[in-house]
Amino acid sequence: MAKKKSIITKWMDYCMICSKPVEEIHHALYGSKHKLADEDLLLMPLCREHHNFSKKSVHMNPEMKILSQQLAEACWERYYLAEKLTESNLGHQSADDWVEEARNAFKTRYGEYYM
């Protein structure tokens, strides 16, 4: 499997859920958002069982699906904030304003919130 990068985790060799060797890469946001998630490196290393081969998988368990989407949103917002803070200083904006800006930017890019 080709080595991929992710803004969710730097450990791409092991399943994020059980630590077994990774067998598949999950796009944390999928459907029409699959391409954007790929561009934004919202990728999760998973074993087959936790990707789509069991009732505990992100594709077959609604709670697991929501958790993976929430994790992707949180990581995207954190990455967005880090990028914005390296581009400029905080100025007159409060930390809450920056967080709200990141949340709004996520909704603009992906069309909804997951958290």
N, C-alpha and C positions, 0 to 999 in steps of 0.2 A: 504494500500500500504506500502510495506517495505521501511524503511528509507534508502535512498541512499545518497552518498556523491558525490560532484562534485568539480572540480577545476574552474568551470565557476562561480558558485554562492554558497554561504553558505545557502541561503534561499530556501530550497527545498519544502516548503509547498505551495508556491504560483506561479502561472504562471508568467514567466519572462516578458511577454508582457502586460498582463492586470491585474495582481494581483489577479485573481480569484483563488480559491483553486485548487491545482494541481490535475490533473486526470491522466496524463500520463508523462512518462519520455522519452524525445527525445534524441537519440544518434546523436550528432551534425554532426558527420561524419558517413555515413552509406554506405550500399552496402558492398563491400568487406572490407571496413575499420571499419565496425560495431564493430567487436571484439576488435580491437585496441582502438577504442574510448571508449569502455566499460572499458578496462584495464586502460586507462589513465584518467578515470573519466570525459570525455568530455560529460557530461550529462546536459540537460536543462529541468527544470520542466515546463510543459505547461498544459493548459486546453485543452480539446478535440478540441475546435474551432481553437486554434492556432497550434495544432499538425497536424491534418489531416482531420478536418471536415468542412473546409470552404475555400473559395478562398483566405483568409488571412493566411492560415496555412503554416508551413515550408515545408510540403510535396506537396502543390498544388500551391504555389506562388514562382516563380523563384527568386525574389528579397529576400524574406524571407529565402529561402534556402541558398542563397549566404551569407546573413548577419549572419546566424547561423554558417556557415562554417568559415567565417572570425573571428567571435567571438571565436570559438573553437581554431583556429590557434593562435590568439593573446594570449589567456589564456594558451595554451600549451607552447608557447615560453616564456611567463613570468614565468611559473612554472619551465621550464627547466633552465632558467637563475638563478632563486632563488636557485635551487638545486646545480648548478655549483658553484655559489658564496659561498655557505656554505661549499662546499668541498675544495675550495682553494681560495686564494686571487687573485686579478686581475693581479698581476705580471706586465709584460710588455705589455699585451694586452690592447687595448683601448676599451671603451664601445662599439664603433661601431663594433669592431671585435667580441665581445661577442654576440651582437645582430645578426650578420651575422652567427655565429656558431649556434645559436638557430634556425635561419631560415633554415639553411642547415640540421640540425638535424631533423626538422619537415618534410622537403621534403624527407629525407632518410626514415623516418618512414612511412609517408603517401603517398609518391609518387608524390606529387604536392603541390603547394602553392595555397592559396585561396585569399590572399591579394595582 
